[in-house]
Amino acid sequence: MTTTFFMGFVALITAGVITLSARYFNRQSAVPGAVGLVGWLLYVGLLGYFGVARNTTMRPPGIAFILIPVVIFLGVFIFRMTSAAGLGVVLAIPLWIILGAQSFRMVVELFLHQLWLNGLIPKMLTFEGANVDIFIGLSAPLIAWLSTRGSSGRKLVFIWNVLGLLALANVVIRALLTAPGPFHFIHAEVPNLMFGTFPFMFIPAFFVPLAVVLHVVALRASCLHMLNQRGSISTNLINL
């Protein structure tokens, strides 16, 4: 039952990302992005379904075929956010939508809790342990509303996004250090088997990078608004 609900949630969030892309980006950007996302999910799904992701005897371990592309993608994305092309992405979607979208993390945390009950991850990766990420998801709607309340709200948005990235880094590092393989340095009550268990490897392969992307875009947007208020960039640019 958990697997069925989780797959439905993956499909729902994927549809939401594609829908927002189609709504706010031009066809030349939205279509390749949608194809790339679906292709990536199929690739990850096949690695998980056929047991490649959980194979720790390979060199590199099977999970590397998921994590390395994720790291490369995030590196390229963050670099592009500093360019003119990145500015177009930031200005295309209203900030409150970007912030509110982080509420999907509440549901991810509920699935993590269920994985702990099923013995697939250690307690420290849940909100009953050392994972505070659920508070980011719970506060996302409020932060989205505050982002529309002027300069004070946008300053809070900036701080919230930094805290969100730190919360994400906390659980990602713990997940890596408790997973079987060369980086298994934290020996909890059970190892982290999520990375190699179909379909839950979509958490590090899809939901974690999605959360990072939303934070990076929101931080870029917050910086632009704060610079605009100080007269460092033109009002016309912000209103594009």
Residue frames as a rotation matrix with the C-alpha (Angstrom) as fourth column:
MET 1
0.567 0.824 0.000 0.00
0.824 -0.567 0.000 0.00
0.000 0.000 -1.000 0.00
THR 2
0.407 -0.503 -0.762 2.84
0.166 -0.780 0.603 2.41
-0.898 -0.372 -0.235 0.87
THR 3
-0.632 -0.694 0.344 4.46
0.418 0.069 0.906 1.70
-0.653 0.716 0.247 -2.50
THR 4
-0.155 0.672 0.724 1.25
0.976 -0.010 0.219 2.43
0.154 0.741 -0.654 -4.39
PHE 5
0.802 0.458 -0.383 0.65
0.544 -0.826 0.149 5.71
-0.249 -0.328 -0.911 -2.58
PHE 6
0.081 -0.862 -0.500 4.27
0.150 -0.486 0.861 6.72
-0.985 -0.145 0.090 -3.04
MET 7
-0.671 -0.297 0.680 4.18
0.672 0.146 0.726 6.09
-0.314 0.944 0.102 -6.79
GLY 8
0.310 0.863 0.400 0.98
0.925 -0.371 0.084 8.11
0.221 0.343 -0.913 -7.00
PHE 9
0.713 -0.108 -0.693 2.67
0.309 -0.838 0.449 10.96
-0.630 -0.534 -0.564 -5.13
VAL 10
-0.429 -0.903 0.022 5.67
0.328 -0.132 0.935 10.86
-0.842 0.409 0.353 -7.49
ALA 11
-0.436 0.347 0.830 3.27
0.893 0.053 0.447 11.04
0.111 0.936 -0.333 -10.45
LEU 12
0.640 0.750 -0.166 1.34
0.768 -0.631 0.111 13.93
-0.021 -0.199 -0.980 -8.85
ILE 13
0.409 -0.561 -0.720 4.44
0.132 -0.744 0.655 16.04
-0.903 -0.362 -0.230 -8.17
THR 14
-0.635 -0.621 0.460 5.82
0.511 0.109 0.853 15.27
-0.580 0.776 0.248 -11.64
ALA 15
-0.035 0.728 0.684 2.56
0.967 -0.148 0.206 16.43
0.251 0.669 -0.699 -13.19
GLY 16
0.772 0.318 -0.551 2.67
0.517 -0.817 0.254 19.57
-0.369 -0.481 -0.795 -11.06
VAL 17
-0.119 -0.906 -0.406 6.22
0.185 -0.422 0.888 20.42
-0.976 0.031 0.217 -12.17
ILE 18
-0.699 -0.125 0.704 5.34
0.690 0.140 0.710 19.89
-0.187 0.982 -0.012 -15.84
THR 19
0.319 0.917 0.241 2.14
0.934 -0.347 0.084 21.91
0.160 0.198 -0.967 -15.52
LEU 20
0.640 -0.148 -0.754 3.92
0.295 -0.859 0.418 24.87
-0.710 -0.490 -0.506 -13.92
SER 21
-0.485 -0.874 0.021 6.65
0.289 -0.138 0.947 24.72
-0.825 0.466 0.320 -16.56
ALA 22
-0.462 0.395 0.794 4.05
0.879 0.088 0.468 24.78
0.115 0.914 -0.388 -19.33
ARG 23
0.603 0.777 -0.181 2.25
0.797 -0.595 0.102 27.68
-0.028 -0.205 -0.978 -17.64
TYR 24
0.790 -0.262 -0.555 5.22
0.060 -0.867 0.495 29.95
-0.611 -0.424 -0.669 -16.99
PHE 25
-0.317 -0.942 -0.110 7.88
-0.106 -0.080 0.991 29.01
-0.943 0.325 -0.075 -19.56
ASN 26
0.112 0.322 -0.940 7.82
-0.954 -0.231 -0.193 29.14
-0.279 0.918 0.281 -23.33
ARG 27
0.923 0.384 0.004 7.43
-0.364 0.876 -0.316 25.96
-0.125 0.291 0.949 -25.38
GLN 28
0.462 -0.825 -0.326 11.11
-0.298 0.202 -0.933 25.83
0.835 0.529 -0.153 -26.29
SER 29
-0.531 -0.653 0.541 11.99
-0.712 -0.002 -0.702 25.51
0.460 -0.758 -0.464 -22.60
ALA 30
0.018 0.648 0.761 8.99
-0.935 0.281 -0.218 23.64
-0.355 -0.708 0.611 -21.21
VAL 31
0.833 0.391 -0.391 8.90
-0.527 0.774 -0.350 20.71
0.166 0.498 0.851 -23.65
PRO 32
0.084 -0.857 -0.509 12.59
-0.194 0.487 -0.852 19.68
0.977 0.170 -0.125 -23.38
GLY 33
-0.588 -0.284 0.758 12.36
-0.758 -0.134 -0.638 20.11
0.282 -0.950 -0.136 -19.61
ALA 34
0.337 0.814 0.473 9.31
-0.885 0.445 -0.135 17.84
-0.320 -0.373 0.871 -19.39
VAL 35
0.782 -0.107 -0.613 10.90
-0.305 0.793 -0.527 15.21
0.543 0.599 0.588 -21.64
GLY 36
-0.253 -0.967 -0.020 14.11
-0.357 0.112 -0.927 15.34
0.899 -0.228 -0.373 -19.65
LEU 37
-0.378 0.182 0.908 12.28
-0.924 -0.022 -0.381 14.96
-0.050 -0.983 0.177 -16.33
VAL 38
0.703 0.699 0.128 10.22
-0.680 0.715 -0.166 11.98
-0.208 0.029 0.978 -17.52
GLY 39
0.563 -0.575 -0.594 13.32
-0.224 0.585 -0.779 10.40
0.796 0.572 0.201 -19.05
TRP 40
-0.479 -0.760 0.440 15.24
-0.609 -0.073 -0.790 10.84
0.632 -0.646 -0.428 -15.80
LEU 41
-0.037 0.552 0.833 12.45
-0.944 0.253 -0.210 9.28
-0.327 -0.794 0.512 -13.73
LEU 42
0.889 0.322 -0.324 12.30
-0.432 0.824 -0.367 6.29
0.148 0.467 0.872 -16.11
TYR 43
0.126 -0.943 -0.307 16.08
-0.283 0.262 -0.923 5.88
0.951 0.203 -0.234 -15.88
VAL 44
-0.577 -0.321 0.751 16.04
-0.779 -0.062 -0.624 6.00
0.246 -0.945 -0.214 -12.07
GLY 45
0.359 0.825 0.436 13.03
-0.885 0.449 -0.122 3.69
-0.297 -0.342 0.892 -11.92
LEU 46
0.780 -0.120 -0.614 14.76
-0.291 0.800 -0.525 1.07
0.554 0.589 0.589 -14.06
LEU 47
-0.310 -0.950 0.025 17.93
-0.386 0.102 -0.917 1.24
0.869 -0.294 -0.398 -11.95
GLY 48
-0.466 0.203 0.861 15.84
-0.877 0.017 -0.479 0.70
-0.112 -0.979 0.170 -8.83
TYR 49
0.564 0.826 0.024 13.50
-0.809 0.558 -0.186 -1.95
-0.167 0.085 0.982 -10.25
PHE 50
0.753 -0.309 -0.580 16.30
-0.133 0.793 -0.595 -4.17
0.644 0.525 0.556 -11.60
GLY 51
0.908 -0.280 -0.311 18.38
0.405 0.395 0.825 -3.87
-0.108 -0.875 0.472 -8.44
VAL 52
0.203 -0.882 0.426 21.26
0.642 -0.209 -0.738 -1.83
0.740 0.423 0.524 -9.84
ALA 53
0.282 -0.043 0.959 20.80
-0.379 -0.923 0.070 0.98
0.882 -0.383 -0.276 -7.29
ARG 54
0.823 0.109 0.557 21.11
-0.567 0.179 0.804 -1.38
-0.012 -0.978 0.209 -4.31
ASN 55
0.793 -0.584 -0.171 24.21
0.494 0.782 -0.381 -3.19
0.357 0.218 0.909 -5.60
THR 56
0.871 -0.483 0.090 27.04
-0.437 -0.678 0.592 -2.16
-0.225 -0.555 -0.801 -3.26
THR 57
0.389 -0.755 0.528 29.57
0.366 0.652 0.664 -4.62
-0.846 -0.065 0.530 -4.73
MET 58
0.656 -0.126 0.744 29.88
0.721 -0.189 -0.667 -2.69
0.225 0.974 -0.033 -7.98
ARG 59
-0.078 -0.689 -0.721 32.63
0.588 -0.616 0.524 -0.13
-0.805 -0.383 0.453 -8.44
PRO 60
-0.843 0.073 0.532 31.31
-0.471 -0.578 -0.666 2.47
0.259 -0.812 0.522 -8.27
PRO 61
-0.761 0.627 0.168 28.33
0.296 0.566 -0.770 1.30
-0.577 -0.536 -0.616 -6.18
GLY 62
-0.428 0.655 0.623 25.02
0.890 0.186 0.416 1.21
0.157 0.733 -0.662 -8.02
ILE 63
0.486 0.678 -0.551 23.63
0.776 -0.625 -0.085 4.26
-0.402 -0.386 -0.830 -6.22
ALA 64
-0.371 -0.718 -0.588 26.44
0.267 -0.689 0.674 6.34
-0.890 0.093 0.447 -7.75
PHE 65
-0.810 0.097 0.578 24.66
0.582 0.014 0.813 6.09
0.071 0.995 -0.068 -11.11
ILE 66
0.360 0.924 0.132 21.88
0.836 -0.382 0.393 8.14
0.414 -0.032 -0.910 -9.51
LEU 67
0.619 -0.086 -0.781 23.72
0.583 -0.615 0.530 10.42
-0.526 -0.784 -0.331 -7.12
ILE 68
-0.476 -0.877 -0.064 26.49
0.582 -0.369 0.725 11.54
-0.659 0.308 0.686 -9.49
PRO 69
-0.497 0.348 0.795 24.04
0.713 -0.358 0.603 12.80
0.494 0.867 -0.070 -12.18
VAL 70
0.619 0.747 -0.244 22.06
0.743 -0.456 0.490 14.57
0.254 -0.484 -0.837 -9.43
VAL 71
0.268 -0.611 -0.745 25.17
0.561 -0.530 0.636 16.37
-0.784 -0.588 0.201 -8.17
ILE 72
-0.736 -0.546 0.400 26.18
0.622 -0.313 0.718 17.34
-0.267 0.777 0.570 -11.73
PHE 73
-0.075 0.809 0.583 22.68
0.796 -0.304 0.523 18.62
0.600 0.503 -0.622 -12.51
LEU 74
0.743 0.389 -0.545 22.54
0.661 -0.558 0.502 20.72
-0.108 -0.733 -0.672 -9.34
GLY 75
-0.139 -0.886 -0.443 26.00
0.582 -0.435 0.687 22.13
-0.801 -0.162 0.576 -10.00
VAL 76
-0.756 -0.083 0.650 25.07
0.638 -0.317 0.701 23.17
0.148 0.945 0.293 -13.54
PHE 77
0.249 0.946 0.207 21.72
0.799 -0.321 0.509 24.54
0.548 0.039 -0.836 -12.37
ILE 78
0.567 -0.081 -0.820 23.25
0.647 -0.573 0.504 26.66
-0.510 -0.816 -0.273 -9.61
PHE 79
-0.558 -0.827 -0.067 25.85
0.546 -0.427 0.720 27.99
-0.624 0.366 0.690 -12.06
ARG 80
-0.564 0.403 0.721 23.13
0.689 -0.252 0.680 28.91
0.456 0.880 -0.136 -14.57
MET 81
0.473 0.784 -0.401 21.20
0.876 -0.370 0.310 30.73
0.095 -0.498 -0.862 -11.88
THR 82
0.055 -0.545 -0.837 23.99
0.473 -0.724 0.503 33.31
-0.879 -0.423 0.218 -11.83
SER 83
-0.852 -0.387 0.354 23.60
0.463 -0.239 0.853 33.98
-0.245 0.891 0.383 -15.55
ALA 84
-0.737 0.600 -0.311 21.09
-0.660 -0.739 0.136 35.96
-0.149 0.305 0.941 -17.61
ALA 85
-0.433 0.582 -0.689 19.29
-0.234 0.665 0.709 32.72
0.871 0.468 -0.151 -18.48
GLY 86
-0.616 0.152 -0.773 18.89
0.720 0.506 -0.474 32.03
0.319 -0.849 -0.421 -14.79
LEU 87
-0.908 0.284 -0.308 17.43
-0.099 -0.860 -0.501 35.47
-0.407 -0.424 0.809 -14.29
GLY 88
-0.554 0.726 -0.406 14.71
-0.678 -0.111 0.726 34.59
0.482 0.678 0.554 -16.79
VAL 89
-0.369 0.381 -0.847 13.80
0.381 0.894 0.236 31.48
0.847 -0.236 -0.476 -14.81
VAL 90
-0.791 -0.014 -0.612 13.66
0.602 -0.200 -0.773 33.44
-0.112 -0.980 0.166 -11.56
LEU 91
-0.829 0.435 -0.351 11.39
-0.387 -0.900 -0.202 36.12
-0.403 -0.032 0.915 -12.98
ALA 92
-0.725 0.544 -0.422 9.07
-0.295 0.308 0.904 33.72
0.622 0.780 -0.062 -14.80
ILE 93
-0.091 0.682 -0.725 7.35
0.582 0.628 0.517 32.14
0.808 -0.375 -0.454 -11.78
PRO 94
0.446 0.310 0.840 5.81
-0.426 -0.751 0.504 34.16
0.787 -0.582 -0.203 -8.90
LEU 95
-0.573 -0.791 0.213 7.88
-0.533 0.163 -0.831 33.81
0.623 -0.590 -0.515 -5.74
TRP 96
-0.195 0.544 0.816 4.92
-0.936 0.144 -0.320 32.72
-0.292 -0.826 0.482 -3.61
ILE 97
0.805 0.459 -0.375 4.36
-0.568 0.778 -0.268 29.70
0.169 0.429 0.887 -5.87
ILE 98
0.064 -0.886 -0.460 8.02
-0.270 0.428 -0.862 28.66
0.961 0.179 -0.212 -5.62
LEU 99
-0.700 -0.338 0.629 7.86
-0.652 -0.057 -0.756 28.90
0.291 -0.939 -0.181 -1.83
GLY 100
0.131 0.869 0.478 4.49
-0.941 0.261 -0.217 27.23
-0.313 -0.421 0.851 -1.45
ALA 101
0.538 0.047 -0.842 5.62
-0.572 0.754 -0.323 24.31
0.619 0.656 0.432 -3.59
GLN 102
-0.557 -0.831 -0.014 8.00
-0.514 0.358 -0.780 23.29
0.652 -0.427 -0.626 -0.80
SER 103
-0.027 0.625 0.780 5.01
-0.977 0.149 -0.153 22.01
-0.212 -0.767 0.606 1.14
PHE 104
0.585 0.204 -0.785 5.43
-0.506 0.848 -0.157 18.69
0.634 0.489 0.599 -0.73
ARG 105
-0.459 -0.876 -0.146 8.17
-0.373 0.339 -0.864 17.95
0.806 -0.342 -0.482 1.82
MET 106
-0.235 0.470 0.851 5.53
-0.950 0.073 -0.303 17.34
-0.205 -0.879 0.430 4.51
VAL 107
0.792 0.598 -0.121 4.31
-0.608 0.755 -0.246 14.31
-0.056 0.269 0.962 2.58
VAL 108
0.262 -0.792 -0.551 7.85
-0.305 0.474 -0.826 13.09
0.915 0.385 -0.118 1.91
GLU 109
-0.603 -0.506 0.617 8.48
-0.709 -0.015 -0.705 13.15
0.366 -0.862 -0.350 5.65
LEU 110
0.259 0.766 0.588 5.39
-0.882 0.435 -0.179 11.04
-0.393 -0.473 0.788 6.28
PHE 111
0.835 -0.029 -0.549 6.70
-0.320 0.786 -0.529 8.46
0.447 0.617 0.647 3.82
LEU 112
-0.215 -0.976 -0.037 10.10
-0.418 0.126 -0.900 8.51
0.883 -0.178 -0.435 5.54
HIS 113
-0.323 0.183 0.929 8.36
-0.938 0.067 -0.339 7.85
-0.124 -0.981 0.150 8.84
GLN 114
0.748 0.654 0.111 6.62
-0.619 0.749 -0.238 4.85
-0.238 0.110 0.965 7.30
LEU 115
0.494 -0.660 -0.566 9.92
-0.267 0.504 -0.821 3.58
0.828 0.556 0.073 5.89
TRP 116
-0.514 -0.644 0.567 11.34
-0.727 -0.024 -0.686 3.73
0.455 -0.765 -0.456 9.42
LEU 117
0.116 0.654 0.748 8.41
-0.878 0.420 -0.231 1.72
-0.465 -0.630 0.623 10.74
ASN 118
0.935 0.244 -0.256 9.08
-0.349 0.762 -0.546 -0.79
0.062 0.600 0.797 7.94
GLY 119
0.620 -0.746 0.244 12.74
0.181 0.438 0.880 -1.09
-0.763 -0.502 0.407 8.96
LEU 120
0.632 -0.350 0.692 14.16
0.761 0.109 -0.640 0.45
0.149 0.930 0.335 5.79
ILE 121
0.069 -0.623 0.779 15.76
0.090 -0.774 -0.627 3.56
0.994 0.114 0.003 7.32
PRO 122
-0.581 -0.315 -0.751 17.06
0.755 0.136 -0.641 4.51
0.304 -0.939 0.159 10.79
LYS 123
0.344 0.792 -0.504 15.02
0.928 -0.369 0.052 6.69
-0.145 -0.485 -0.862 13.11
MET 124
-0.251 -0.536 -0.806 17.44
0.459 -0.799 0.389 9.61
-0.852 -0.273 0.446 12.73
LEU 125
-0.960 -0.110 0.259 16.20
0.281 -0.328 0.902 10.16
-0.014 0.938 0.346 9.16
THR 126
-0.120 0.985 0.127 12.66
0.782 0.015 0.623 10.87
0.612 0.175 -0.772 10.36
PHE 127
-0.014 0.195 0.981 10.99
-0.258 -0.948 0.185 13.75
0.966 -0.251 0.063 12.18
GLU 128
0.957 0.290 -0.003 11.06
-0.087 0.297 0.951 11.61
0.277 -0.910 0.310 15.33
GLY 129
0.424 -0.887 -0.181 14.84
0.896 0.381 0.229 11.56
-0.134 -0.260 0.956 15.06
ALA 130
-0.265 -0.687 -0.677 17.25
0.504 -0.697 0.510 14.21
-0.822 -0.206 0.531 13.74
ASN 131
-0.680 0.069 0.730 15.32
0.704 -0.215 0.677 15.23
0.203 0.974 0.098 10.62
VAL 132
-0.416 0.506 -0.755 13.74
0.352 -0.676 -0.647 18.70
-0.838 -0.535 0.104 10.99
ASP 133
-0.993 -0.070 0.100 12.80
0.117 -0.315 0.942 18.99
-0.034 0.946 0.321 7.32
ILE 134
-0.299 0.954 0.040 9.11
0.924 0.278 0.263 18.55
0.239 0.115 -0.964 8.07
PHE 135
0.078 0.302 -0.950 9.07
0.637 -0.748 -0.185 22.01
-0.767 -0.591 -0.251 9.67
ILE 136
-0.823 -0.364 -0.435 10.19
-0.122 -0.634 0.763 23.51
-0.554 0.682 0.478 6.35
GLY 137
-0.817 0.560 0.141 7.30
0.391 0.357 0.848 21.81
0.424 0.748 -0.511 4.60
LEU 138
-0.050 0.837 -0.545 4.80
0.997 0.011 -0.075 22.83
-0.057 -0.547 -0.835 7.28
SER 139
-0.021 -0.025 -0.999 5.90
0.393 -0.919 0.015 26.48
-0.919 -0.392 0.029 7.23
ALA 140
-0.789 -0.388 0.477 6.06
0.561 -0.139 0.816 26.76
-0.250 0.911 0.328 3.42
PRO 141
0.025 0.850 0.526 2.47
0.893 -0.256 0.371 28.06
0.450 0.460 -0.765 2.96
LEU 142
0.705 0.199 -0.681 3.01
0.586 -0.704 0.401 30.72
-0.400 -0.682 -0.613 5.66
ILE 143
-0.271 -0.892 -0.361 6.32
0.342 -0.440 0.830 31.82
-0.900 0.102 0.424 4.14
ALA 144
-0.579 0.144 0.803 4.67
0.809 -0.023 0.587 31.97
0.103 0.989 -0.104 0.71
TRP 145
0.537 0.836 0.108 2.06
0.790 -0.544 0.283 34.36
0.295 -0.067 -0.953 2.14
LEU 146
0.540 -0.391 -0.746 4.68
0.418 -0.644 0.640 36.46
-0.731 -0.657 -0.184 3.96
SER 147
-0.489 -0.782 0.387 6.62
0.716 -0.106 0.690 36.85
-0.498 0.614 0.612 0.70
THR 148
-0.159 0.529 0.834 3.74
0.798 -0.429 0.424 39.02
0.582 0.732 -0.354 -0.55
ARG 149
0.694 0.499 -0.519 3.85
0.720 -0.469 0.512 41.30
0.012 -0.728 -0.685 2.51
GLY 150
0.930 -0.313 0.195 6.67
-0.269 -0.938 -0.219 43.62
0.251 0.151 -0.956 1.43
SER 151
0.200 -0.978 -0.058 10.37
-0.563 -0.067 -0.824 43.97
0.802 0.198 -0.564 2.26
SER 152
-0.192 -0.273 0.943 10.23
-0.969 0.207 -0.137 42.54
-0.158 -0.939 -0.305 5.80
GLY 153
0.695 0.531 0.485 8.54
-0.430 0.847 -0.311 39.42
-0.576 0.008 0.817 4.49
ARG 154
0.861 -0.397 -0.319 11.15
-0.184 0.341 -0.922 38.97
0.475 0.852 0.220 1.76
LYS 155
-0.113 -0.914 0.389 13.99
-0.858 -0.108 -0.502 39.21
0.501 -0.390 -0.773 4.27
LEU 156
0.039 0.216 0.976 12.34
-0.770 0.629 -0.108 36.43
-0.637 -0.747 0.191 6.26
VAL 157
0.946 0.309 -0.102 12.01
-0.287 0.643 -0.710 34.46
-0.154 0.701 0.696 3.02
PHE 158
0.353 -0.898 -0.262 15.76
-0.586 0.006 -0.811 34.67
0.730 0.439 -0.524 2.50
ILE 159
-0.398 -0.499 0.770 16.51
-0.917 0.219 -0.333 33.38
-0.002 -0.839 -0.545 6.01
TRP 160
0.398 0.666 0.631 13.90
-0.615 0.704 -0.356 30.61
-0.681 -0.246 0.689 5.68
ASN 161
0.906 -0.073 -0.416 15.46
-0.333 0.482 -0.810 29.37
0.260 0.873 0.413 2.44
VAL 162
-0.120 -0.992 0.048 18.92
-0.738 0.057 -0.673 29.25
0.664 -0.116 -0.739 3.99
LEU 163
-0.331 0.081 0.940 17.51
-0.835 0.440 -0.332 27.27
-0.440 -0.895 -0.079 6.93
GLY 164
0.734 0.675 0.075 15.71
-0.531 0.639 -0.556 25.01
-0.423 0.368 0.828 4.47
LEU 165
0.542 -0.627 -0.559 18.94
-0.465 0.331 -0.821 24.19
0.700 0.705 -0.112 2.67
LEU 166
-0.478 -0.727 0.493 20.67
-0.811 0.150 -0.566 23.48
0.338 -0.670 -0.661 5.98
ALA 167
0.080 0.603 0.794 17.82
-0.752 0.559 -0.349 21.18
-0.655 -0.569 0.498 7.05
LEU 168
0.907 0.242 -0.344 18.09
-0.420 0.579 -0.699 19.38
0.030 0.778 0.627 3.73
ALA 169
0.101 -0.960 -0.259 21.87
-0.620 0.143 -0.771 19.05
0.778 0.239 -0.582 4.02
ASN 170
-0.315 -0.178 0.932 21.46
-0.932 0.245 -0.268 17.60
-0.180 -0.953 -0.243 7.52
VAL 171
0.464 0.594 0.657 19.26
-0.475 0.793 -0.382 14.72
-0.748 -0.135 0.650 6.40
VAL 172
0.868 -0.187 -0.460 21.11
-0.389 0.319 -0.864 14.10
0.309 0.929 0.204 3.12
ILE 173
-0.142 -0.986 0.086 24.46
-0.802 0.064 -0.594 13.75
0.580 -0.154 -0.800 4.89
ARG 174
-0.285 0.105 0.953 22.96
-0.791 0.535 -0.296 11.44
-0.541 -0.838 -0.070 7.51
ALA 175
0.773 0.629 0.084 21.29
-0.447 0.633 -0.632 9.39
-0.451 0.451 0.770 4.77
LEU 176
0.564 -0.642 -0.520 24.61
-0.524 0.209 -0.826 8.93
0.639 0.738 -0.219 2.94
LEU 177
-0.401 -0.839 0.366 26.53
-0.798 0.124 -0.590 8.03
0.449 -0.529 -0.720 6.09
THR 178
-0.222 0.382 0.897 23.97
-0.684 0.595 -0.422 5.42
-0.695 -0.708 0.129 7.18
ALA 179
0.748 0.505 -0.431 23.61
-0.652 0.435 -0.621 3.75
-0.126 0.745 0.655 3.76
PRO 180
0.586 -0.550 0.596 25.51
0.318 0.832 0.455 0.53
-0.745 -0.077 0.662 2.95
GLY 181
0.818 -0.360 0.449 28.63
0.422 -0.154 -0.893 1.18
0.391 0.920 0.026 0.92
PRO 182
-0.078 -0.997 0.010 31.94
0.754 -0.065 -0.654 3.03
0.653 -0.043 0.756 1.14
PHE 183
-0.542 -0.097 0.835 30.47
-0.233 -0.937 -0.260 5.96
0.807 -0.335 0.486 3.11
HIS 184
0.519 0.771 -0.369 28.73
0.117 0.364 0.924 3.89
0.847 -0.523 0.098 5.78
PHE 185
-0.565 -0.814 0.135 30.33
0.079 -0.216 -0.973 5.64
0.821 -0.539 0.186 8.76
ILE 186
-0.513 0.477 0.714 27.24
-0.858 -0.324 -0.400 5.96
0.041 -0.817 0.575 10.99
HIS 187
-0.774 0.219 -0.594 25.97
0.112 0.971 0.213 2.61
0.623 0.098 -0.776 12.26
ALA 188
-0.410 0.746 0.525 22.41
-0.891 -0.450 -0.058 3.20
0.193 -0.492 0.849 13.39
GLU 189
-0.187 0.419 0.888 19.89
-0.557 0.699 -0.448 0.62
-0.809 -0.579 0.103 14.61
VAL 190
0.458 0.229 0.859 19.24
0.570 0.666 -0.481 -0.28
-0.682 0.710 0.175 10.94
PRO 191
-0.700 -0.714 0.012 21.09
0.448 -0.425 0.787 0.80
-0.557 0.556 0.617 7.78
ASN 192
-0.056 0.635 -0.770 19.54
-0.508 -0.682 -0.526 3.20
-0.860 0.362 0.360 5.32
LEU 193
-0.566 -0.085 0.820 18.17
0.465 0.789 0.403 0.89
-0.681 0.609 -0.407 2.62
MET 194
0.391 0.816 -0.426 16.04
0.115 -0.503 -0.857 3.59
-0.913 0.286 -0.290 0.97
PHE 195
-0.115 -0.513 -0.851 18.58
-0.747 -0.520 0.415 4.35
-0.655 0.683 -0.323 -1.78
GLY 196
-0.886 -0.353 -0.302 18.33
-0.464 0.642 0.610 0.84
-0.021 0.681 -0.732 -3.19
THR 197
-0.644 0.717 0.266 14.66
0.451 0.637 -0.625 0.09
-0.618 -0.283 -0.734 -2.54
PHE 198
-0.885 0.400 0.237 12.20
0.081 -0.369 0.926 0.57
0.458 0.839 0.294 -5.40
PRO 199
0.366 -0.078 0.927 10.46
0.761 -0.548 -0.346 3.01
0.535 0.833 -0.141 -5.67
PHE 200
0.868 0.139 -0.477 11.81
0.453 -0.615 0.645 4.99
-0.204 -0.776 -0.597 -2.71
MET 201
-0.245 -0.969 0.014 15.09
0.843 -0.206 0.498 5.88
-0.480 0.133 0.867 -4.43
PHE 202
0.080 0.349 0.934 12.97
0.749 -0.639 0.175 8.64
0.657 0.686 -0.313 -6.03
ILE 203
0.868 0.194 -0.457 13.38
0.474 -0.599 0.646 10.53
-0.148 -0.777 -0.612 -2.75
PRO 204
0.090 -0.885 -0.457 17.09
0.259 -0.422 0.869 11.25
-0.962 -0.196 0.191 -3.29
ALA 205
-0.596 -0.392 0.701 16.75
0.720 0.127 0.683 11.18
-0.357 0.911 0.206 -7.09
PHE 206
-0.247 0.612 0.751 13.75
0.687 -0.437 0.581 13.50
0.684 0.659 -0.313 -7.48
PHE 207
0.713 0.690 -0.123 12.43
0.571 -0.470 0.674 15.07
0.407 -0.551 -0.729 -4.30
VAL 208
0.314 -0.670 -0.673 15.76
0.690 -0.326 0.646 16.19
-0.652 -0.667 0.360 -2.83
PRO 209
-0.721 -0.611 0.327 16.99
0.668 -0.490 0.560 17.92
-0.182 0.622 0.762 -6.03
LEU 210
-0.008 0.796 0.605 13.52
0.683 -0.438 0.585 19.45
0.731 0.418 -0.540 -6.50
ALA 211
0.763 0.274 -0.585 13.71
0.641 -0.435 0.632 20.97
-0.082 -0.858 -0.508 -3.02
VAL 212
-0.167 -0.913 -0.371 17.22
0.678 -0.380 0.629 22.32
-0.716 -0.147 0.682 -3.72
VAL 213
-0.621 -0.019 0.784 16.12
0.725 -0.393 0.565 23.84
0.297 0.919 0.258 -7.04
LEU 214
0.437 0.868 0.234 13.17
0.646 -0.484 0.590 25.58
0.625 -0.106 -0.773 -5.40
HIS 215
0.605 -0.282 -0.744 15.42
0.626 -0.410 0.664 26.98
-0.492 -0.867 -0.072 -2.65
VAL 216
-0.480 -0.874 0.078 18.02
0.712 -0.336 0.617 28.24
-0.512 0.352 0.783 -5.12
VAL 217
-0.377 0.427 0.822 15.42
0.692 -0.459 0.557 29.94
0.615 0.779 -0.123 -7.31
ALA 218
0.696 0.696 -0.178 13.75
0.616 -0.451 0.646 31.50
0.369 -0.559 -0.743 -4.26
LEU 219
0.270 -0.686 -0.676 17.09
0.677 -0.364 0.640 32.77
-0.684 -0.630 0.366 -2.91
ARG 220
-0.693 -0.514 0.506 17.94
0.716 -0.408 0.566 34.30
-0.084 0.755 0.650 -6.28
ALA 221
0.016 0.801 0.599 14.54
0.632 -0.472 0.614 35.97
0.775 0.368 -0.514 -6.42
SER 222
0.741 0.238 -0.628 14.88
0.667 -0.369 0.648 37.28
-0.077 -0.899 -0.432 -2.86
CYS 223
-0.209 -0.911 -0.355 18.28
0.719 -0.389 0.576 38.76
-0.663 -0.134 0.736 -3.62
LEU 224
-0.607 0.025 0.794 16.93
0.704 -0.447 0.552 40.47
0.369 0.894 0.254 -6.73
HIS 225
0.455 0.867 0.202 14.09
0.603 -0.467 0.647 42.05
0.655 -0.173 -0.736 -4.79
MET 226
0.613 -0.278 -0.740 16.39
0.648 -0.358 0.672 43.24
-0.452 -0.891 -0.040 -2.02
LEU 227
-0.535 -0.837 0.112 18.84
0.722 -0.384 0.575 44.70
-0.438 0.389 0.811 -4.53
ASN 228
-0.273 0.528 0.804 15.98
0.714 -0.449 0.537 46.43
0.645 0.721 -0.254 -6.30
GLN 229
0.744 0.593 -0.307 14.87
0.629 -0.468 0.621 48.09
0.224 -0.655 -0.721 -3.08
ARG 230
0.282 -0.736 -0.615 18.39
0.525 -0.419 0.741 49.43
-0.803 -0.532 0.268 -2.62
GLY 231
0.768 0.120 -0.628 18.39
-0.355 -0.737 -0.575 50.80
-0.532 0.665 -0.523 -6.15
SER 232
-0.225 -0.953 0.201 21.09
-0.348 0.271 0.897 48.42
-0.910 0.132 -0.393 -7.37
ILE 233
-0.849 0.048 0.526 19.02
0.490 0.446 0.749 47.14
-0.199 0.894 -0.403 -10.28
SER 234
-0.876 0.482 0.001 16.28
-0.431 -0.783 0.448 48.78
0.217 0.393 0.894 -12.24
THR 235
-0.372 0.846 0.383 12.64
-0.445 0.199 -0.873 48.43
-0.814 -0.495 0.303 -11.36
ASN 236
0.283 0.484 -0.828 11.93
-0.955 0.059 -0.292 47.66
-0.093 0.873 0.478 -14.99
LEU 237
-0.539 -0.557 -0.631 14.05
-0.610 0.775 -0.164 44.51
0.581 0.296 -0.758 -14.77
ILE 238
-0.927 0.210 0.310 12.18
-0.148 0.553 -0.820 43.17
-0.344 -0.806 -0.482 -11.75
ASN 239
-0.104 0.991 -0.081 8.84
-0.450 -0.120 -0.885 43.82
-0.887 -0.056 0.459 -13.42
LEU 240
-0.614 -0.165 -0.772 9.67
-0.786 0.222 0.577 41.87
0.077 0.961 -0.266 -16.61
